[in-house]
Amino acid sequence: MSGVVFMNTLSRNWRAGLYWGIGIALLGVYAIVVIPNVDMLNQYAQLAQSMPPLLLQAFGIEDVSAMATPSGFLGFAFFGYALLILAAYVVIAGLNVTANEEDRGIMDITLSLPIPRWRVVLERFLAYTVMIVGILVVTFLSMWGATLTTTTLGFDIGRMAEGIVNMLPSTLLMLAATVFAGTVMRSRGAAAAVATAFVIVSYFINFLGSAASGSAAASLQAISFFNYYGGSDIMSTGLNWGNILLLVVVTVVLAVGSLWFFERRDVGV
């Protein structure tokens, strides 16, 4: 019965993943087509120059002049916020791995089948990983298609692809954290609260730390995974493989922890 849980999860949830992919893609397409010419980009840059430096840092804008370029604006307008929006889907997906079925009393039936517990968690995690990759692929293809419609602006397609790839480690980390919360806690509500708090608190720690560099808040950025995402800068700096490796390692630890905890606790009690 190898792969049965994986295929069942895909067949039941691929449509939701497709809809989310279209939604995220539309956000990226909008960020591209909303820029009709270079003059508008210059207006955005001039507007940003009039903003307080602390506010610019909070939004991850280090080089205001970069906003006058198509790639720089895309990094701010799309990659700076897309991960936070995608987090809503990821938390829902993570709860679907174990927490939702356990809360409804369905998990007992699932575990009565001749399938090891660890495979239920692992195959569902892998299925949602495939769907997340699908969301990112749909997003990239849509944004790439949108760039073909612009004749006056040039976009670095390679860096755009790097930006999409850069979203994957942080997204999988959020998925693993949600699955971990669902396998450790008996309450779906508690697991959802912990996973949501993990995302929101991480975001605000990074936001406040960026706004107050050199303060105690800035030192806390090390515990925020958004600090290692660097979405707004991806179009100018490219991939940071050190940050990606760190996020992958934490994801693996949380995923293994989920398997360990789910194997050893009473389900449905």
Disulfide bonds with the S-S distance in Angstrom:
none
